[in-house]
């Protein structure tokens, strides 16, 4: 009985850990007007740029 409880709790912890994945979407709809959405990227100098309208 105890091993089943430990297995169930372990499975729930793994399930919660895996459900925290973040999937990048196409960007905010309607905030860019006629411009396009540029996802987050590293620039030519190596600096990080968060997603933005262009």
TIGU-429320 format. One line per 5 residues: number of its first residue (from 1); for each residue z, x negated, y negated of N, C-alpha, C. Coordinates in Angstrom, 2 decimals. Atoms other than C-alpha are relative to their C-alpha. Example, Ala and Ser with C-alpha at 12.3 -4.5 7.8 and 13.67 -1.06 7.14 Angstrom:
residues 2
1) 0.00:-0.89:1.19:7.80:-12.30:4.50:0.00:-0.90:-1.20 ~ -0.06:0.82:1.19:7.14:-13.67:1.06:0.73:0.77:-1.09
This chain:
residues 54
1) 0.00:-0.83:1.20:0.00:0.00:0.00:0.00:-0.87:-1.26 ~ -0.08:0.86:1.18:0.90:-2.81:-2.41:-1.32:-0.71:-0.26 ~ 1.27:0.71:0.18:-2.36:-4.66:-1.79:-1.08:0.94:-0.57 ~ 0.96:-0.96:0.56:-4.36:-1.48:-2.53:0.26:0.21:-1.49 ~ -0.34:-0.17:1.40:-2.47:-1.08:-5.81:-0.46:-1.21:-0.81
6) 0.43:1.22:0.68:-3.14:-4.71:-6.76:-1.52:-0.03:-0.12 ~ 1.47:-0.05:0.04:-6.82:-4.29:-5.88:-0.49:0.99:-1.03 ~ 0.41:-1.02:0.97:-7.09:-1.11:-7.94:0.22:-0.48:-1.43 ~ -0.30:0.49:1.34:-5.43:-2.69:-10.97:-0.96:-1.13:-0.37 ~ 0.95:1.09:0.26:-7.61:-5.80:-10.65:-1.38:0.54:-0.32
11) 1.30:-0.61:0.24:-10.72:-3.65:-10.48:-0.06:0.65:-1.38 ~ -0.04:-0.62:1.33:-9.67:-1.73:-13.60:-0.05:-1.06:-1.09 ~ 0.02:1.07:1.00:-9.05:-4.97:-15.51:-1.40:-0.59:-0.13 ~ 1.36:0.54:0.03:-12.45:-6.35:-14.53:-0.94:1.01:-0.66 ~ 0.84:-1.04:0.61:-14.08:-3.03:-15.48:0.17:0.07:-1.51
16) -0.22:-0.01:1.45:-12.45:-3.06:-18.90:-0.58:-1.24:-0.67 ~ 0.54:1.23:0.57:-13.43:-6.68:-19.48:-1.52:0.06:-0.11 ~ 1.46:-0.09:0.02:-17.07:-5.99:-18.60:-0.51:1.08:-0.94 ~ 0.45:-1.08:0.88:-17.22:-2.84:-20.72:0.04:-0.41:-1.47 ~ -0.09:0.45:1.39:-16.56:-4.87:-23.88:-1.25:-0.74:-0.44
21) 1.24:0.68:0.37:-20.13:-6.21:-23.92:-0.58:0.63:-1.26 ~ 0.63:-0.48:1.22:-21.95:-5.92:-27.24:-1.49:-0.17:0.15 ~ 1.45:0.04:-0.11:-25.62:-5.05:-27.18:-0.57:0.15:-1.40 ~ 0.60:-0.05:1.34:-27.63:-5.79:-30.32:-1.06:1.10:-0.05 ~ 0.97:-1.07:0.20:-29.56:-2.80:-31.57:-1.08:-0.42:-0.97
26) 1.09:0.35:0.90:-32.62:-2.66:-33.80:0.42:-0.14:-1.46 ~ -0.47:0.11:1.39:-30.50:-2.61:-36.96:0.31:1.36:-0.57 ~ -0.37:-1.27:0.62:-29.26:0.04:-39.35:-1.25:0.80:-0.40 ~ 1.14:-0.85:0.30:-31.67:2.92:-39.67:0.16:0.56:-1.41 ~ -0.01:-0.59:1.32:-32.53:3.96:-43.21:0.61:-0.87:-1.09
31) -0.61:0.84:1.02:-30.65:1.17:-44.99:-1.00:-0.96:-0.62 ~ 0.97:0.98:0.50:-33.74:-1.00:-45.45:-1.10:0.63:-0.83 ~ 1.08:-0.65:0.74:-35.97:1.58:-47.10:-1.33:-0.30:0.66 ~ 1.30:0.37:-0.55:-39.54:0.32:-46.63:-0.02:-1.39:0.60 ~ -0.05:1.38:-0.52:-38.41:-3.18:-45.64:0.28:0.01:1.49
36) -0.27:0.13:-1.43:-38.01:-4.46:-42.10:1.36:-0.64:0.24 ~ -1.29:0.56:-0.38:-34.80:-5.40:-40.31:-0.22:-1.34:0.70 ~ 0.05:1.33:-0.62:-34.37:-9.10:-39.45:1.31:-0.19:0.74 ~ -1.24:0.19:-0.74:-31.84:-9.66:-36.65:0.66:-1.34:-0.37 ~ -0.74:1.23:0.28:-29.18:-12.37:-36.93:-0.72:-1.19:0.63
41) 0.72:1.17:-0.48:-30.59:-15.87:-36.53:0.54:-1.26:-0.67 ~ -0.29:1.29:0.63:-30.14:-19.56:-37.28:-1.19:-0.36:-0.88 ~ 1.06:0.41:0.91:-32.14:-20.77:-40.29:-0.53:-1.38:0.34 ~ 0.61:1.30:-0.28:-34.30:-23.89:-40.43:0.96:-1.18:-0.20 ~ -0.99:1.06:0.22:-31.34:-25.96:-41.68:1.16:0.10:0.98
46) -1.06:-0.16:-0.99:-29.12:-24.70:-38.84:1.12:0.94:-0.40 ~ -1.04:-0.93:0.47:-27.06:-22.22:-40.89:-0.21:1.37:0.66 ~ 0.06:-1.32:-0.61:-26.22:-18.84:-39.32:-0.23:1.06:-1.06 ~ 0.29:-1.10:0.91:-27.69:-15.79:-41.08:0.22:1.30:0.75 ~ -0.16:-1.30:-0.66:-26.37:-12.33:-40.11:-1.24:0.87:-0.24
51) 1.14:-0.90:0.15:-28.86:-9.50:-39.72:-0.10:0.54:-1.41 ~ 0.21:-0.46:1.38:-30.42:-8.32:-42.98:-1.37:0.64:-0.14 ~ 1.30:-0.62:0.31:-33.28:-6.37:-44.55:-0.89:-1.05:-0.65 ~ 0.95:0.89:0.68:-36.40:-8.20:-45.61:-1.24:0.80:-0.32
